[in-house]
Amino acid sequence: MKTDGVKLGALLVFLAIALGAFGAHALKNVLSVKYLEIFETGVRYQMYNGLGLLAISALGRKLDRAKLLIFIGSLIFSGSLYLLAFTGIGIFGAITPIGGVVQLTAWALVFFSKKDN
């Protein structure tokens, strides 16, 4: 299965910019400081991983499994933080580390990959 890291990375970056702007303007008077910071953490890590996907792809690295895991991990990690920020339901915060482990696994695959991958 071929994973298009450029498209997935661009989607993560696009959404991070859109959500970041939304958070900075529309949510600053809606969410408490605590939940706004949680929301911003989700945006920040989504951006990091989107840029990482773009970098891997720009370097011509295949790493399809790692690219897919970066994307999925970002959805779980950042998505759970967004849900926590909007709902205040603590269980969403308990899901966040699962996304983090998926992201760490993906980046470990990148680290341990051979140059021709």
Backbone as CSV, one residue per row, in Angstrom:
resi,resn,N_x,N_y,N_z,CA_x,CA_y,CA_z,C_x,C_y,C_z
1,MET,0.843,-1.179,0.000,0.000,0.000,0.000,0.889,1.243,0.000
2,LYS,0.645,2.138,-0.910,1.420,3.374,-1.013,0.702,4.478,-0.235
3,THR,1.436,5.130,0.630,0.889,6.221,1.429,1.425,7.534,0.884
4,ASP,0.549,8.434,0.527,0.954,9.735,0.004,1.213,10.683,1.172
5,GLY,2.460,10.703,1.617,2.851,11.521,2.755,2.684,13.002,2.516
6,VAL,2.828,13.428,1.262,2.659,14.856,0.956,1.211,15.269,1.205
7,LYS,0.283,14.475,0.718,-1.131,14.832,0.904,-1.531,14.738,2.376
8,LEU,-1.114,13.673,3.048,-1.459,13.535,4.468,-0.812,14.635,5.300
9,GLY,0.452,14.936,5.007,1.143,16.015,5.719,0.504,17.362,5.454
10,ALA,0.171,17.621,4.197,-0.469,18.889,3.849,-1.826,19.017,4.528
11,LEU,-2.567,17.916,4.616,-3.859,17.946,5.294,-3.688,18.272,6.776
12,LEU,-2.724,17.627,7.430,-2.483,17.919,8.848,-2.082,19.372,9.054
13,VAL,-1.190,19.881,8.206,-0.740,21.273,8.337,-1.893,22.241,8.061
14,PHE,-2.646,21.996,6.998,-3.793,22.846,6.668,-4.755,22.929,7.852
15,LEU,-5.108,21.758,8.392,-6.059,21.735,9.510,-5.471,22.368,10.770
16,ALA,-4.172,22.188,10.986,-3.543,22.810,12.156,-3.603,24.331,12.061
17,ILE,-3.348,24.861,10.870,-3.421,26.311,10.689,-4.860,26.799,10.878
18,ALA,-5.801,26.098,10.266,-7.206,26.498,10.381,-7.691,26.403,11.826
19,LEU,-7.375,25.300,12.490,-7.804,25.133,13.881,-7.089,26.113,14.811
20,GLY,-5.816,26.371,14.534,-5.083,27.341,15.345,-5.682,28.728,15.243
21,ALA,-6.029,29.131,14.030,-6.663,30.442,13.842,-8.036,30.481,14.510
22,PHE,-8.784,29.392,14.354,-10.093,29.292,14.991,-9.955,29.402,16.510
23,GLY,-8.975,28.696,17.061,-8.753,28.734,18.503,-8.350,30.112,18.998
24,ALA,-7.475,30.754,18.243,-6.976,32.067,18.658,-8.055,33.144,18.609
25,HIS,-8.983,33.009,17.679,-9.979,34.059,17.507,-11.353,33.706,18.083
26,ALA,-11.843,32.537,17.759,-13.214,32.196,18.142,-13.323,31.553,19.517
27,LEU,-12.246,30.931,19.975,-12.349,30.170,21.228,-11.794,30.892,22.449
28,LYS,-11.070,31.980,22.237,-10.428,32.625,23.383,-11.433,33.142,24.413
29,ASN,-12.644,33.429,23.986,-13.666,33.890,24.918,-14.677,32.788,25.269
30,VAL,-14.455,31.591,24.725,-15.388,30.479,24.946,-14.799,29.452,25.906
31,LEU,-13.520,29.111,25.697,-12.872,28.092,26.525,-12.107,28.740,27.671
32,SER,-12.002,28.025,28.755,-11.161,28.500,29.853,-9.704,28.447,29.407
33,VAL,-8.832,29.102,30.132,-7.406,29.100,29.815,-6.881,27.667,29.777
34,LYS,-7.299,26.849,30.737,-6.870,25.444,30.810,-7.224,24.710,29.519
35,TYR,-8.457,24.814,29.075,-8.889,24.071,27.893,-8.365,24.695,26.606
36,LEU,-8.135,25.994,26.600,-7.521,26.622,25.437,-6.078,26.129,25.276
37,GLU,-5.370,25.977,26.385,-4.003,25.436,26.326,-3.999,23.995,25.832
38,ILE,-4.969,23.205,26.256,-5.088,21.823,25.782,-5.335,21.812,24.275
39,PHE,-6.238,22.663,23.825,-6.537,22.785,22.394,-5.271,23.161,21.621
40,GLU,-4.540,24.144,22.127,-3.316,24.614,21.463,-2.244,23.527,21.421
41,THR,-2.187,22.672,22.440,-1.244,21.555,22.430,-1.585,20.601,21.285
42,GLY,-2.860,20.332,21.092,-3.284,19.492,19.978,-2.872,20.080,18.640
43,VAL,-3.082,21.375,18.473,-2.712,22.055,17.227,-1.201,21.981,17.008
44,ARG,-0.431,22.238,18.055,1.031,22.251,17.948,1.577,20.893,17.505
45,TYR,1.131,19.827,18.166,1.634,18.500,17.815,1.128,18.047,16.452
46,GLN,-0.052,18.472,16.072,-0.548,18.171,14.733,0.355,18.831,13.692
47,MET,0.748,20.073,13.948,1.638,20.786,13.030,3.000,20.092,12.944
48,TYR,3.570,19.735,14.091,4.868,19.059,14.082,4.827,17.814,13.208
49,ASN,3.802,17.005,13.398,3.731,15.754,12.665,3.404,15.967,11.194
50,GLY,2.596,16.974,10.878,2.332,17.298,9.481,3.600,17.733,8.764
51,LEU,4.380,18.582,9.421,5.648,19.019,8.825,6.626,17.849,8.706
52,GLY,6.603,16.970,9.688,7.454,15.786,9.626,7.098,14.896,8.446
53,LEU,5.813,14.697,8.230,5.370,13.911,7.073,5.836,14.549,5.766
54,LEU,5.714,15.856,5.684,6.173,16.546,4.481,7.678,16.391,4.299
55,ALA,8.429,16.457,5.382,9.888,16.314,5.300,10.286,14.915,4.838
56,ILE,9.670,13.899,5.416,9.972,12.526,5.009,9.689,12.356,3.523
57,SER,8.578,12.881,3.084,8.190,12.756,1.679,9.119,13.556,0.775
58,ALA,9.510,14.750,1.204,10.406,15.589,0.398,11.764,14.935,0.227
59,LEU,12.161,14.141,1.195,13.440,13.445,1.112,13.345,12.183,0.254
60,GLY,12.155,11.915,-0.252,11.967,10.766,-1.115,11.894,9.440,-0.374
61,ARG,11.646,9.502,0.917,11.580,8.282,1.714,10.220,7.620,1.531
62,LYS,10.218,6.325,1.341,8.954,5.591,1.156,8.251,5.458,2.497
63,LEU,8.721,4.636,3.370,8.245,4.523,4.751,6.729,4.614,4.886
64,ASP,6.021,3.881,4.031,4.561,3.987,4.008,3.920,3.684,5.354
65,ARG,4.410,2.661,6.041,3.814,2.310,7.340,4.030,3.448,8.344
66,ALA,5.225,4.010,8.366,5.516,5.106,9.299,4.660,6.331,8.977
67,LYS,4.525,6.651,7.707,3.709,7.809,7.312,2.262,7.640,7.768
68,LEU,1.734,6.448,7.542,0.350,6.182,7.939,0.195,6.261,9.457
69,LEU,1.170,5.717,10.188,1.106,5.767,11.655,1.240,7.197,12.180
70,ILE,2.056,8.006,11.536,2.168,9.414,11.934,0.802,10.093,11.787
71,PHE,0.155,9.849,10.665,-1.151,10.448,10.416,-2.194,9.957,11.422
72,ILE,-2.279,8.648,11.595,-3.259,8.074,12.529,-2.966,8.521,13.955
73,GLY,-1.702,8.498,14.336,-1.328,8.943,15.681,-1.699,10.394,15.915
74,SER,-1.539,11.219,14.890,-1.914,12.632,15.007,-3.416,12.790,15.191
75,LEU,-4.187,12.008,14.434,-5.636,12.073,14.584,-6.063,11.686,15.994
76,ILE,-5.471,10.622,16.518,-5.835,10.160,17.867,-5.355,11.158,18.920
77,PHE,-4.085,11.549,18.837,-3.495,12.442,19.839,-4.198,13.801,19.838
78,SER,-4.142,14.484,18.710,-4.714,15.829,18.653,-6.236,15.793,18.745
79,GLY,-6.850,14.824,18.079,-8.307,14.715,18.125,-8.834,14.531,19.534
80,SER,-8.152,13.711,20.329,-8.607,13.509,21.710,-8.443,14.789,22.534
81,LEU,-7.389,15.555,22.248,-7.215,16.834,22.954,-8.284,17.842,22.545
82,TYR,-8.644,17.856,21.273,-9.714,18.753,20.829,-11.029,18.389,21.512
83,LEU,-11.321,17.102,21.555,-12.557,16.651,22.213,-12.547,16.987,23.702
84,LEU,-11.407,16.795,24.357,-11.285,17.145,25.773,-11.512,18.644,25.980
85,ALA,-10.902,19.457,25.127,-11.040,20.912,25.263,-12.488,21.363,25.102
86,PHE,-13.201,20.759,24.168,-14.584,21.173,23.904,-15.591,20.600,24.887
87,THR,-15.323,19.389,25.391,-16.322,18.732,26.233,-15.971,18.730,27.715
88,GLY,-14.685,18.799,28.037,-14.259,18.687,29.427,-14.359,17.268,29.966
89,ILE,-14.650,16.301,29.096,-14.781,14.903,29.514,-13.396,14.285,29.607
90,GLY,-13.018,13.921,30.816,-11.663,13.474,31.105,-11.202,12.231,30.366
91,ILE,-12.112,11.356,29.991,-11.717,10.121,29.311,-10.987,10.413,28.002
92,PHE,-11.302,11.540,27.386,-10.599,11.890,26.153,-9.113,12.141,26.419
93,GLY,-8.792,12.677,27.584,-7.398,12.857,27.963,-6.674,11.534,28.166
94,ALA,-7.431,10.510,28.542,-6.839,9.182,28.716,-6.529,8.515,27.377
95,ILE,-7.172,8.964,26.315,-6.929,8.422,24.978,-5.680,9.034,24.346
96,THR,-5.370,10.245,24.735,-4.257,10.991,24.143,-2.948,10.205,24.122
97,PRO,-2.548,9.544,25.220,-1.278,8.805,25.186,-1.246,7.676,24.151
98,ILE,-2.399,7.140,23.811,-2.433,6.100,22.769,-1.944,6.700,21.451
99,GLY,-2.445,7.873,21.130,-1.984,8.562,19.924,-0.506,8.887,20.002
100,GLY,-0.039,9.265,21.182,1.381,9.553,21.365,2.252,8.332,21.132
101,VAL,1.806,7.182,21.618,2.563,5.938,21.415,2.588,5.572,19.926
102,VAL,1.479,5.775,19.242,1.441,5.508,17.796,2.422,6.433,17.074
103,GLN,2.454,7.699,17.464,3.395,8.640,16.854,4.834,8.242,17.153
104,LEU,5.116,7.897,18.389,6.480,7.482,18.751,6.907,6.246,17.977
105,THR,5.987,5.312,17.811,6.281,4.109,17.033,6.631,4.482,15.597
106,ALA,5.861,5.386,15.023,6.116,5.824,13.651,7.494,6.460,13.520
107,TRP,7.819,7.343,14.440,9.119,8.015,14.351,10.270,7.065,14.651
108,ALA,10.031,6.047,15.464,11.059,5.015,15.676,11.280,4.236,14.376
109,LEU,10.208,3.953,13.642,10.355,3.293,12.343,11.194,4.144,11.391
110,VAL,10.984,5.441,11.425,11.779,6.336,10.584,13.241,6.292,11.022
111,PHE,13.477,6.370,12.311,14.843,6.384,12.837,15.597,5.110,12.465
112,PHE,14.946,3.964,12.606,15.610,2.682,12.380,15.539,2.211,10.923
113,SER,14.947,2.990,10.044,14.828,2.572,8.647,16.187,2.682,7.943
114,LYS,16.287,1.904,6.893,17.486,1.997,6.047,17.298,3.151,5.075
115,LYS,18.387,3.684,4.599,18.335,4.867,3.756,17.498,4.676,2.495
116,ASP,17.422,3.471,1.955,16.673,3.248,0.722,15.174,3.040,0.931
117,ASN,14.703,3.177,2.169,13.264,3.046,2.443,12.647,4.386,2.261
